């Protein structure tokens, strides 16, 4: 991985990043948002990238991992050079994988602000794209692990081991989850309390396992369809609460699964 290399005379530097999204600009340009190793999320412009003979166009699609030479303009960074490190081309070959990759990109995009370095989050993003590209891993498990680890890295780690009301250690039984408090509530405290989500003992077991385990240990678990659906629902409701808006990609995922 490249460290940022600054040149005070040219105001240029090199960095590495993942393309999050882009927006057509003018007749031939494109504004892009990338999450970079060196500076976190960055907004930049690729001049002439939409022209048929542009050498940059094939390197700047969503999910692609690239090396960049950037120059600092008045308001935006300009892409002078770009080379692909990994295109993750298999993530564009089917609707389901494309929807999963779009989901992890959207989550990271929503929870980050521009130019706030987070190397651990960059590493998690790369690792997750690589895991989705590898057929030996259960895709749903990859996503659930990513969700819980992302929450850690953006400062919203849910409390899964002690009741948010009484602080007692959670017993091996069905519990509740509080979106507002960001953690579990025991049956005694949760009984009759409005605004809580039920969470089964098995789902909580998996969430706790993902939260405290490396991916190597996490993949020893196997998620059933029912458990995956329960955990997915809880996580997406929690994300909606934290972000104060719905995510765009979950309906895309549901439609892609139906077509599979």
Buried (B, 14 or more C-beta within 10 A) or exposed (E): EBEBEEEEEEEBBBBBBBBBEBEEBEEBBBBBBBBBBBBBBBBBBBBBBBEEEBEBBEBBBBBBBBBBBBBBEEEBBBBBBBEBBBBBEBBBEEBBBBBBBBBBBBBBEBBBEEEEBBEEBBEBBBBBBBBBBEEEBBBBBBBBBBBBBBBBBBEBBBBBEBBBBEEEEBEEEBBBBBBEBBBBBBBEBBEEEEEBBEBBEBBBBBBBBBBEBEBEEBBEBEBEEEBBEBBBBBBBEBBBBBEEEEBEBBEBBEEBEEEE
